[in-house]
């Protein structure tokens, strides 16, 4: 692994830890928050951008993120 990939991996891990902290520890504050599925979609899209130099991996992650975001939109509309 190159240095750049290690930095990107470390950034993704840190963002994941922040997300876990936000969802579980600061759960008492209620505001307009993302659903878990939307949060995962967001992380996948950011990871796809980060790994953009490897086209297959980058586009796959972004595609999976967009797909999860669309599924979340459909589920949210059905609940309302």
Secondary structure, DSSP 8 states (H G I E B T S, - for coil): --HHHHHHHHHHHHHHHHHHIIIIISTT--SS---HHHHHHHHHHHHHHHTTTSHHHHHHHHHHHHHHHHHHHHHHHHH-
